[in-house]
Structure formats: C-alpha cells, structure tokens
Amino acid sequence: MPTSIPASSAILSAAHLAPFVQQQYALGHETTCQLIKAGVNHTYLVTAGDKRFVFRIYSLNWRTRTDITEEIRLLKHVRKGGIPVSYALPDASGQYVQEIDAPEGLRYGVLFSFAEGQKILTFSEERHEEMGRIMARLHQLTEGFALDRATYTPTYLLVDSLPKIAPFLPADSPEMQFLQTAQASLLTELTNADQTQLRQGALHLDIWFDNLNIDPAGTITLFDFDFCGNGPLATDVGYYLMQLHSTEADEAEFRRKKDRFLAGYESVRPLSAEEKRLLPALSMGVYFFFLGVQCERFDNWSNVFLNELHLTRLINLRVKRWYDFNGLGVDRCLPIALP
C-alpha cells in the first residue's frame, strides 16, 4: 500500500482552480486560469471573456487571515486616495479571502484587479520622476496609518534575519563575515537616528520595477503589497533607489534617474535631512530581511535557485555594492548625493 506523506509546498492545479474562481466570483462560463509565478505565494492569471484578474494563493503559514485583511484594508485606503493600485475584489457573497484545502493544509486566496501594462526593467527619467510623485502621494496617505502587521524595526530587519541565512552560507565565508560586519554598523546607525525626523506609517516595502506595470500611455500601477507593514516611510524611498542602482550599470545614468525620482518625490513631500542621510542604511535593512525570507521559505523556491552561489552573487553584486557605493561602515552613514 502506498505511503501517504504530507506536502510542504504544493502548486495547485490551474485547471481545477478555474471553475472554483468562476463559481466564487460569478464570472463567465469561459473562465480560464494559468499559473504565472510560483514562489512564496503562487500567482495565477484569471481570464473571463475580455476581463483579466490575478488570483494570489498565499503559501502555508505565510500570512494569517489578519495579515491579509490588513493588506486589503491598506489597498482600499490608498485606492480611495487616488493611488493607482491593483486592489482586492470581493466574491459573490462579499467575502475577500477564500479558504482552500490544499494538500499541505489550509491556504488563503484573494482575487485582485489586473494591473494593465507590463513590467519594464529600465525606464525613462520622466517615469522615475512620476514614480517619485506616486510614492510621495502614497506616503501622504499612509503616514500615521497603522497596520496590525509586522513593524520593520532595525532588530526585525537586521538581527532576526541572519540566523535564517546562516544555514546557507559558511560561517567563515567572506559574504557571511560581510553581513555580520555590516549588521553591526547599520544597527548603530539606525538605532542612533533622530526618530523625531523620521515619518512613520504603513510601508509597501517592495516597490521596484517587478511590482509595477506601465501601460502604453505611461500610466503606472503598483501591486503586490504582500510585505506591507509599519516603519519609517523613507524605507520605501531608499529601497527604490537601491533597486535602481542594481539595474543601472552606468553610474551617471543612475544619478540622473535618482535625481529625477527624488525631485518628483520632493515636489509632493520634502524629505527631512535625517531621512536623506539614512536612505542607504534603511534600504540595506530591507535587503537583509529579504535574504532571510528567501532562506526561511526555502521550500517555496527551487533548489537550483536558492543556494550558496545565488546568495554569494546577490550579496556581492547588489548588497555589498550598494553598501560600498554609499560609504556605509566607514564613519557615519553618508547621504546619497542630492541635487
């Protein structure tokens, strides 16, 4: 008799999800479903006639129902304020969160509106300036807006992440030694910051080219608020610039686009001097956190993808490169050169 062994991370059949989504959301008879991304969450494209949607299935024990309802609450809030976002849709009975009995256990699903356009790796200075305005308007709405979700403190980002990374990197490797050294200097910098000059509120935490679509008319739509939580709003700004630095190999091009993005942001809401000074350190904290997430959720990724080579390349080519570029750990956190 075959042995029954529970699953840790299953990919649910798109063919079987299609009639489920069709029934729950009262969609047309020609509803189709296609897996477009598997990772910490699984994302499916749902097509019903000429309408498209995105159905996200959260991985087992990744988000609680409260986490998800708070994400939906934030999306309602910013959408009401005029921010272009992919937002959650209720089913035929008015419910936003679906419960799915997956092979590994209870998983949650949410249907989102489709963000028109496409992901673009590198785009114009004008689009970066527009992104700056959008982010500043987003922060105007989320300043003081508290979520019943994670608070991204320096300890949560920098300290709690290293034990998750440790099993994947030798303790004596240059990369782990760099992370430990950087952690100490970043903790000093962030814990000694003037908190009165840092606006606090709800963060997206993951705004970069992979989480926004641009349509042919230039309209930008943000999506994937899965990591939203509480913390200094300037964290979103620093993380965006760190990602921009990773996609622009030419330093002069990076600086031009960075300047336009910051000009767009500050045309809506000026950054304090302390926020500007801490942008590199804040963004480094986010990358420590995401490295920890990748390692902690190893079962959600391919073994070929998440290994020592992947971490070594990511740390050296993105994290350490940004750390060195901004002179972090040399004295005090140096500000990004502003116009």
N, C-alpha and C positions, 0 to 999 in steps of 0.2 A: 504494500500500500504506500503511495507517495507520501513523503513527509511534508507537512504544512509549515512553512517558515514565513513569519511576517515580513512585510516590506518596510524599508526606511524612507524611501522616496520613489513614488510611482508616477509615471506620466499617464494621465487619464486619456482614454480614447476620445479623439476629436469627433469621430463618427457617432459615438454614444452621447457625447455632450450636446451635440446639435439639437436633437429632439428635446432634451432636458431644458436647454436655454429657450428654445422655441415655446415650449409649454409655459415655463415660469414667467416669461416676459410677453406672452401673447404676440409673438412675432409671426410672420407669414409662413406659409407651408414650405417655401423653398429655402428655409434657413440652412446655412452650412457653417461648419466650424473647422478651423485649421490652426494647428499649433504653430506659433511664430517664434516663441522663445521659451526655453526651459532653463531655470536657474534656481535662485532662492524662491521665486514664485514662477508659476507657469502662465504664459500669456497666449491667448487664443484670439484669432481674428474671427468674428462672427459676421456673416453676411446674410441679410434678409432682403431680397429684392435689390433695390438700389441703395439700401442703407447698410452702413457698416458700424460695428461696435467692437469693443475689446473686452473679453472676459478674462479676468485675472483669478487664478486659483492659488491661494496662499498655501505655502508648504506646511506640513505638520509641525505644530508647536512653534511656528514662526511669529504669528501675530494672534493676540487674543481678540475676542469679539469686541472688547472695549477699544483696543488699539485701532481696529478697522472702523468702528463707528466714529471715533475721534478724527481719523483721516477724512472720512466723509463729511463730518461737521466742518472741518477746515476748508475742504473744497467748496462747500456751499457758501461759506463766508467770503472767500476770495472771489468766487464767481459772481456773487451778488455785488461785490465791489468793482466789477468790471475787468478782472484779470482773465485773460484767455487761457482756460484750462480744460483738460479732459476731466469730466465730472461723473460721479456715480449716478446710476439710473435705478429707479425702483422697479420691482416686478409688478405683475398684475394685481397683487394684493397690497402693494405699497411698501413691501419689505426690500431693504437694500442688500442684506447679507444672506447668501444661500449656504446651507449646510450640506456637505457632500460626504457620504460614507465611502471613503477611499480605502484601498487595500491596507494602508498603513494606519488608518484611523480617521478621525474627524478633520476635515479640511473645509475652509471657507472660500466662497466665490463671490465676486462682485462684477457687475456689468458696468462698463464705462463708455461714455461717448467717444467717438473716434476723433483723434486729432488729425485734421486734414494737413496734407503736405508730406514732407519727407525729412528724414534726418540728414543733415549736411555737416560733414566733418569740419570743414573750414568755410567761413562765410565772410562777407564784406565788413568793413569798418562801420558802415551805416547800420547793418544788422546788429553788430555788437553794441552800438550806441542805443538802439531800440531795446535790446535786451537789458541794458542798464536802467532804462526808464521803467521797463516792466518789473524788474526786480525791486526797484525803489518803491514803486506803487504797491507791489505785493507786501513789502515790509511796512509801509504805512498802514496797511490793513491788519497786519499780524503783530505789530508792536503791542505788547501787553496782552496779547491773545494767548491764554494758557491752554495747553492740551493735557489731557490725562494720559500722557505717553512719556517716553524717555526724556530726561533732561541731559543735554550734552555738556556735562561738566568736564574740566580737564582730567579728572580721575576716570570718568566713564570712557573718555576717548583714548587717553594715553596709557593709563595704568591697567585697566581691565583688558586691554587688547593684547598685550604682549604674551600672557600665558596661553592665549589661543593660537598665537603664531608659533610659539616655541616648539611644538612637536614637528613642525615642518621645516625648521631651519636649525642647523647645528649650532650649539651654544657658542662655539669658537669661530663661527663664520664671520667674515667682515660685515655682512649685512646685519646679523643679529647684534654685533657689537656696535654698529652704527645706530641701530634702533634704540639700544639702551642708552647710549650717549646722548642722542637727540632727545629722548624722552626726558632725561634729567634737565636739560637746558630749557626745553619747552614748558615743562611743569613750572619751573622757576619764573619764566616769562609770563605765563598766563595767570598763575596764582598771585603774582605781584601787580597785576594790571589794575588800573583805576576803574573799578566797576561802575562808578557813577557816570562814566563817559561811554559806557557800552549799552546800547539799546538792547533790551531783552524782548523775546516774544517767540512766536511759532516759526520754525525754520522748515524749509523744504529739505535742505542738507545735500541734495544731489542734483543741482541744476547745472547741466552741461549739455553738449550737443546731442548726447544719446537720449536725453529726456525732454527734447523739444522738437517739434516739427515746424517747418517753414513751408507755406504754400506758395504757388507761383506769384501771388500778389504781394508776397513778403510778410504776410500775417504769421506771427509766431504763436504757437500754442504749447503751453507747458503740460507735462504729465508725469506720472509716477511719483506721487507724494508718499510712497511706502515708508520712507525714512523720516517723515516729518516728526518733529519733536520740539523741545524747548531749548533756548540758549541764546547767545549773542547773535543778533541779526547779521553782523558783519561776517559771521562764519560763512554764510552763503556767498558773500562777495569774494572772500579770499579763496574759497573752493573753486569758484568760477574762473578766477584768474590763474589758479594752479593748473586747471584743466586746459585753459587757453595756452599756457606756457608749454604744456605737453604736446599740443597739436601744431604749434607754430615753431618750426625748427630755426627760422631766421629771427634773431633777437630784435632787429629793427622792426620787423613786421609785428612781432609780439607787442612791442612797446606802443606802436601806433594803435593797434586794436585795443590794448589795455587802456590807453588814454581815452579812446572814444567811449569804451564801456563805462569807465569811471565818470566821464563827462556827462553821459546820459543819466547815470545814477544820481549824480550830484545836482543835475538840473531839476530833480524832483525832491531829493532829500540829501543835504550835505552829510558827509561822514565826519565824525569827530577826529581830532588829531590822534587820539588813542586808538580808535578803530582802524585808522590808516596804518598806524605803527604795528598793529597786531595782525594784520591780514595774513602775512606769511605763516605765523605761528598757529593761527586759528585753522587755516587750511591744512597744515601738517597734522593737526589733531584729527581731522576728518579722515585723512588717509591712513593713519594708524588704525582708526576704527574700522574702515572698510577692509583693510588687510585682515583684521581679526574676524570680521564677518565671513570673509571668504574661507578662512581656515575652520572656523566654528561650524559652518554649514557645508563641510566637505562632501557629505552625501548628496548634496544638491548639484554638485559640479562633476565634470568629467575628471577622472584620474589623470588623463593626459594634460588637461588644462591646469589643474591646481597641483603643482609640485614644487620642488625646491628651485628648479630652473625658472619657473614662472615668477616666484616671489623674488628671486635674485634680480631678474630683469626689471621687474616693477619697482623694486626698491632703488636700484641704481639709476635707472633711466627716467624715473618720474619723481620719486620721493626725495632721494638724496640730491638729485639735480636741482630741484626746487629749493631744498634746504641750503645748498651751497650758493645758488644764484642770489639768495636774499641775505647771505652772510649770517645765517642763524647759528647760534652757538659760539660765535666769535667774541662778541661782547654782549650788547643788548640786541634785541630783535630789531633789525634795521627796517625802515619803512620802504615800501615799494616806491620807486621814483615816480612822483606825480608831477603833472604839468604845472 
